[in-house]
Amino acid sequence: MALRFADGFDQYNLSADSGANANAAASDELTRWWTQTYARGALDAFGTSSYATVNPAGRRGGQCIRFEGFIEASPLSRVLPDFSGATGVAGFAFRGVPNINGTGGWGSILQNNEGSLYPGAGGPFANASNFLCSFRYKGYNQLAVGLTSNGRLEVMYSSHVFGADNLTVFQDDPSAVIGTTTNALQFDTWHYIEVKVLTHLSTGTVELRVDGDVWLTLTGVRTCGELAGIDEIVIGKNVANATGNASWLFDDLYVLDTAADTDNDLVTFLGDVAIEWQAPATDGDVNNWTPSSGAQRYAMVDETGPDDDTTYIQSDTAGHVQTFTSGGSPISGATILAAAVMFLARRTEGGPSSTRPVVRIAGTTYELGAAKGNTTSYSYQAGFFNKLPSDHSAITEAAFAALQPGVKKVT
C-alpha cells in the first residue's frame, strides 16, 4: 500500500485561541493543508460555530488538532489527489478531553439529530451523527467511524439519495450503522484508531483496530453511498447536545491506498505511529534559490510555523533546485517507516508557476510526486516515500541523516 497523506500537526503556528472560537486568521495555517468544512455560518444549538484549532497538547509533547465540544467545531477535510482505488486505510491518535466549560465524558454526544446545524436541508452533513473520521468520494461521505454516548465506536455508511435529475442531493449522511464495537474508548486517554475499508454497494469490508487490537470486522456489507471510491478524508465532526460535549484531540494521522509504488510500498496497517516535523538544519549541496536576506537559505525557511513573507527563498527560473540538510532523525532509535519532503510555497507574479519536492542522495537529486501549480496564496506541498529512491532500500537513521530534502521550480 502507498502512503498518500500524513500529518503530525507540528509544522503549524499555534492558533491564537487554542480552544473554541478561533478566528479566521488563527486558522489560516490549517487551511493551507486542510479545508475547514462548513465553518462559520454552520451554527450549533447556541447560534455559534468554531474552527478547528492547532493546540499545544499533542501526545508526544508536540501539537495536535482540537475540535471544541461546547461550540460546534468545523470538521477538517483533505482531498487526496493521488489516491487510487476503492480501498483505503486511515490511522490517527484520538483523545476526548473536557471542553472549555469542564464538561467531560461521552454522555453528551448528540446522535442522528443535526439537521439544523449546517446550511441547507440536504447539506453534506445534514441529519448525520457525529463521526471521528469519514472517507469521502466526489464530495460525498462514504463510510465513517462514529462515537457513541458510551464510548463505543460504530461504523456507518452514507445513504445519500439523488433527485430525479440525478444531480440534486437530498441527503448525504453517514448514519446507517452497520457495526458497533463491544469495547469502549477510555475518556481522557490517547488511543490509536485504524480503519480499513473496501467501499462497495454490497460486498464491502471493514476492519477497525484500536491500539493494535482488532475491535470490529465486517464482510459482505454496504460501505458506500451510490458510487464506490475514495478521494478525501474528513476528521472531527464533533456534535454536542445543549450541555456541550467533550472536546476532541487528533494527532499523528496517516492515509494509505492500495497502490504499490516502487518507493512507496507499505503494509496494510502501520500501527501506532509518530509523525514528526524536522526543519532544515543547514544549506545543502544545491543552492539555486535566492534568500530574502543574508547568505544562508536555510535560515530563511527554518521557522516552525512559517513566517510567510518575513523570511523566505525565491526563484523565477525553471529548473532551479534548493536542497537542505535535515539534521538527523527527530526520534533517536525509532524505526523509520516513511518520510516526506514538505514545503509551503506561493507564486509572486502572473503566469504559470509550479514546484515539486525533491530529495538529494549521494550527489543525485530525485523528484518526488507530481508538480503542483502555485497560486498567490501560500499552500503546502509534499512528496512521500518509504524507500530510498536511489536504491529502493529501507530508510535507516543514518540514511535519513544523509538525505537532503528540497524544492524544485518546475515552471
Rosetta blueprint (number, residue, H / E / L):
1 M L
2 A E
3 L E
4 R E
5 F E
6 A E
7 D E
8 G L
9 F L
10 D L
11 Q L
12 Y L
13 N L
14 L L
15 S L
16 A L
17 D L
18 S L
19 G L
20 A L
21 N L
22 A E
23 N L
24 A H
25 A H
26 A H
27 S H
28 D H
29 E H
30 L H
31 T H
32 R L
33 W L
34 W L
35 T E
36 Q E
37 T L
38 Y L
39 A L
40 R L
41 G L
42 A L
43 L L
44 D L
45 A L
46 F L
47 G L
48 T L
49 S L
50 S E
51 Y E
52 A L
53 T E
54 V E
55 N E
56 P L
57 A L
58 G L
59 R L
60 R L
61 G L
62 G L
63 Q L
64 C E
65 I E
66 R E
67 F E
68 E L
69 G L
70 F L
71 I L
72 E L
73 A E
74 S L
75 P L
76 L E
77 S E
78 R E
79 V E
80 L L
81 P L
82 D L
83 F L
84 S L
85 G L
86 A L
87 T E
88 G E
89 V E
90 A E
91 G E
92 F E
93 A E
94 F E
95 R E
96 G E
97 V E
98 P L
99 N L
100 I L
101 N L
102 G L
103 T L
104 G L
105 G L
106 W L
107 G L
108 S L
109 I E
110 L L
111 Q L
112 N L
113 N L
114 E L
115 G L
116 S L
117 L L
118 Y L
119 P L
120 G L
121 A L
122 G L
123 G L
124 P L
125 F L
126 A L
127 N L
128 A L
129 S L
130 N L
131 F E
132 L E
133 C E
134 S E
135 F E
136 R E
137 Y E
138 K L
139 G L
140 Y E
141 N E
142 Q E
143 L E
144 A E
145 V E
146 G E
147 L E
148 T L
149 S L
150 N L
151 G L
152 R E
153 L E
154 E E
155 V E
156 M E
157 Y E
158 S E
159 S L
160 H L
161 V E
162 F E
163 G L
164 A L
165 D L
166 N L
167 L L
168 T L
169 V E
170 F E
171 Q E
172 D L
173 D L
174 P E
175 S E
176 A E
177 V E
178 I E
179 G E
180 T E
181 T E
182 T E
183 N E
184 A E
185 L L
186 Q L
187 F L
188 D L
189 T L
190 W L
191 H E
192 Y E
193 I E
194 E E
195 V E
196 K E
197 V E
198 L E
199 T L
200 H L
201 L L
202 S L
203 T L
204 G E
205 T E
206 V E
207 E E
208 L E
209 R E
210 V E
211 D L
212 G L
213 D E
214 V E
215 W E
216 L E
217 T E
218 L E
219 T E
220 G E
221 V E
222 R L
223 T L
224 C L
225 G L
226 E L
227 L L
228 A L
229 G L
230 I L
231 D L
232 E E
233 I E
234 V E
235 I E
236 G E
237 K E
238 N L
239 V L
240 A E
241 N L
242 A L
243 T L
244 G L
245 N L
246 A L
247 S E
248 W E
249 L E
250 F E
251 D E
252 D E
253 L E
254 Y E
255 V E
256 L E
257 D E
258 T L
259 A L
260 A L
261 D E
262 T L
263 D L
264 N E
265 D L
266 L L
267 V L
268 T L
269 F L
270 L L
271 G L
272 D L
273 V L
274 A L
275 I L
276 E L
277 W L
278 Q L
279 A L
280 P L
281 A L
282 T E
283 D E
284 G E
285 D E
286 V E
287 N E
288 N L
289 W L
290 T E
291 P E
292 S L
293 S L
294 G L
295 A L
296 Q L
297 R L
298 Y H
299 A H
300 M H
301 V L
302 D L
303 E L
304 T L
305 G L
306 P L
307 D L
308 D L
309 D L
310 T L
311 T L
312 Y L
313 I E
314 Q E
315 S L
316 D L
317 T L
318 A L
319 G L
320 H L
321 V E
322 Q E
323 T E
324 F E
325 T E
326 S L
327 G L
328 G L
329 S L
330 P L
331 I L
332 S L
333 G L
334 A L
335 T L
336 I L
337 L L
338 A L
339 A E
340 A E
341 V E
342 M E
343 F E
344 L E
345 A E
346 R L
347 R L
348 T L
349 E L
350 G L
351 G L
352 P L
353 S L
354 S E
355 T E
356 R E
357 P E
358 V E
359 V E
360 R E
361 I E
362 A L
363 G L
364 T E
365 T E
366 Y E
367 E E
368 L L
369 G L
370 A L
371 A L
372 K E
373 G E
374 N L
375 T L
376 T L
377 S L
378 Y L
379 S E
380 Y E
381 Q E
382 A E
383 G E
384 F E
385 F E
386 N L
387 K E
388 L L
389 P L
390 S L
391 D L
392 H L
393 S L
394 A E
395 I L
396 T L
397 E H
398 A H
399 A H
400 F H
401 A H
402 A H
403 L L
404 Q E
405 P E
406 G E
407 V E
408 K E
409 K E
410 V L
411 T L
